[in-house]
């Protein structure tokens, strides 16, 4: 849901780059999971708020600038069970990672490996499987209604109106 960027002040506050549609929504969770490379620890959020357009937070056990700096680059997550249920036609990014991407002409691009925020719209980063008919390398596909034609979580695939040579 976010990543610690830098310390904020001298009393242990951190700045957070949020990966949510509404940056302030991360303030709704009293406990965060903070970690790197799959090593998570639960931390109580003592205070959090938007400072301009940046989310800042004070975490339990992080009392000074050095402790805050040690968290730089750490990921921030909450348990899936704590998230609201996605509305019809809405998806959590984590649900899209790993889905097969196929064009309306049945060209197999590969699997979604990550999603980029570009400001204008999100972009699927799709890695081709060199051992199959999918292309090699990565394909960038805009996550917009004109391009994304169907998302079928049960079937594990996304159908797109996108040319293999774009």
C-alpha positions in Angstrom: 0.0 0.0 0.0 3.0 2.2 0.3 6.8 2.6 0.9 8.8 4.6 3.4 10.7 7.3 1.6 12.6 9.5 4.1 12.4 10.7 7.7 10.1 13.6 8.4 11.5 15.9 11.1 13.6 14.8 14.0 11.1 12.9 16.2 10.9 9.7 14.2 8.1 10.6 11.7 8.4 9.1 8.2 7.2 10.2 4.8 5.3 7.5 2.9 4.8 7.2 -0.9 1.4 5.7 -1.1 0.2 3.3 -3.7 -3.5 3.8 -3.0 -6.0 5.8 -5.1 -6.6 8.0 -2.0 -3.3 8.6 -0.1 -5.2 9.4 3.1 -6.9 6.0 3.1 -3.8 4.5 4.7 -4.5 6.6 7.8 -7.6 4.4 8.3 -5.5 1.5 9.5 -4.2 1.5 13.1 -1.6 -1.2 12.4 0.7 -1.5 9.4 3.0 -4.3 8.3 6.4 -2.8 7.6 9.1 -4.8 6.0 11.5 -5.7 3.1 11.8 -8.9 1.0 8.9 -10.6 2.7 10.1 -10.0 6.2 7.2 -8.2 7.9 6.6 -6.9 11.3 3.4 -5.4 12.6 3.7 -1.8 13.9 1.1 0.3 15.6 0.5 3.7 13.9 0.6 6.4 16.6 -0.4 9.2 14.3 -0.7 9.8 10.5 -1.9 12.7 8.3 -1.5 14.3 4.9 1.2 17.0 5.0 0.4 18.8 1.7 0.2 15.9 -0.7 2.5 13.6 1.2 1.5 11.2 3.9 3.5 11.4 7.1 3.3 9.0 10.0 4.6 8.3 13.5 5.1 4.6 14.3 5.4 2.9 17.6 9.1 2.2 18.4 10.4 4.8 16.0 11.4 7.7 18.2 14.1 9.6 16.3 15.4 10.6 12.9 17.9 7.7 12.8 15.3 5.1 13.5 13.1 6.6 10.8 16.0 6.6 8.4 16.5 2.9 9.0 13.0 2.3 7.6 13.8 4.0 4.3 12.8 1.7 1.4 10.6 -0.5 3.6 7.2 -1.5 2.2 4.0 -0.8 4.0 1.0 -3.2 3.8 -2.1 -4.2 5.7 -3.7 -7.6 5.8 -6.0 -8.4 3.0 -8.8 -9.2 5.4 -8.6 -5.6 6.6 -9.3 -4.1 3.2 -12.8 -3.3 2.0 -14.3 -5.6 -0.6 -13.7 -4.3 -4.1 -16.7 -2.9 -5.9 -17.9 -4.4 -9.2 -15.4 -3.4 -11.9 -12.7 -2.5 -9.3 -9.7 -4.5 -8.6 -6.8 -4.5 -6.2 -3.5 -4.4 -8.0 -2.4 -7.5 -6.1 -5.2 -9.4 -7.8 -3.9 -8.5 -11.3 -0.3 -9.5 -10.7 0.3 -12.9 -12.3 -2.7 -12.8 -14.6 -2.2 -13.8 -18.2 -2.7 -11.0 -20.8 -4.2 -11.9 -24.1 -5.3 -9.7 -27.0 -8.7 -9.9 -28.6 -6.9 -11.6 -31.5 -5.6 -14.3 -29.0 -2.0 -13.1 -29.0 -0.5 -14.0 -25.7 1.6 -11.2 -24.2 2.6 -13.0 -21.0 1.8 -12.3 -17.3 1.4 -9.0 -15.4 4.5 -8.6 -13.3 3.8 -5.1 -11.9 1.7 -2.0 -12.4 3.1 1.5 -12.8 1.5 4.7 -11.7 2.2 7.3 -14.4 -0.1 10.1 -13.3 -2.3 10.0 -16.4 -3.3 6.4 -16.0 -1.9 3.1 -14.6 0.1 0.9 -16.9 0.4 -2.9 -16.8 3.9 -4.2 -17.1 3.6 -7.6 -18.9 6.5 -10.0 -19.1 6.5 -12.4 -22.0 7.3 -16.1 -21.6 10.2 -16.9 -23.9 9.4 -20.7 -23.8 5.8 -20.2 -25.1 4.2 -18.3 -27.9 4.2 -15.1 -25.9 6.6 -12.4 -26.8 9.9 -11.9 -25.0 10.7 -8.9 -22.9 8.2 -6.6 -21.4 5.1 -5.0 -22.9 3.6 -1.8 -21.4 -0.2 -1.7 -21.7 -2.3 1.2 -20.5 -4.9 0.3 -17.9 -7.8 2.2 -19.5 -11.3 1.2 -20.5 -10.5 1.5 -24.3 -7.7 -1.1 -23.9 -8.8 -3.4 -21.1 -11.8 -5.3 -22.4 -12.2 -8.0 -19.8 -10.7 -9.0 -16.4 -11.6 -12.6 -15.4 -10.0 -13.3 -12.0 -11.4 -16.8 -11.9 -9.9 -17.7 -15.3 -6.7 -15.8 -14.5 -6.7 -13.6 -17.5 -7.0 -10.1 -18.9 -8.3 -9.5 -22.5 -6.9 -6.4 -24.1 -7.4 -4.5 -27.3 -3.7 -4.0 -27.9 -1.5 -4.8 -30.8 1.5 -7.2 -30.4 3.7 -4.7 -32.2 2.8 -1.6 -30.1 
